[in-house]
Amino acid sequence: MNCRPGCAACCIAPSISSPIPGMPQGKPAGVPCVQLDAAGGCRLFGRPERPRVCGGLQPSAEMCGAEDDGGRHARRYLLQLEAATAPP
């Protein structure tokens, strides 16, 4: 499965604990990454400074949903996953 244009759920919903250029402390869940461009793409895609967790997150029908809904399903899914895996 390929990313849907403009979705950007994976650049907004999950927290990232490793440094990101422009966000040296990482980012909290629900906050857009500073590397997210206006078209919903990652400015670091394919570059070595992209956090490893970002490269490991791959689109899937389970995460993204069956239909293009502007990323709503993916954001809900990722925020639920974030809550389920957050430390107590």
Secondary structure, DSSP 8 states (H G I E B T S, - for coil): ----TT--GGGTSS-B-S-BTTBTT-B-TTS--TTB-TTS-BTTTTSTTS-HHHHH----HHHH-SS--TTHHHHHHHHHHHHHHS--
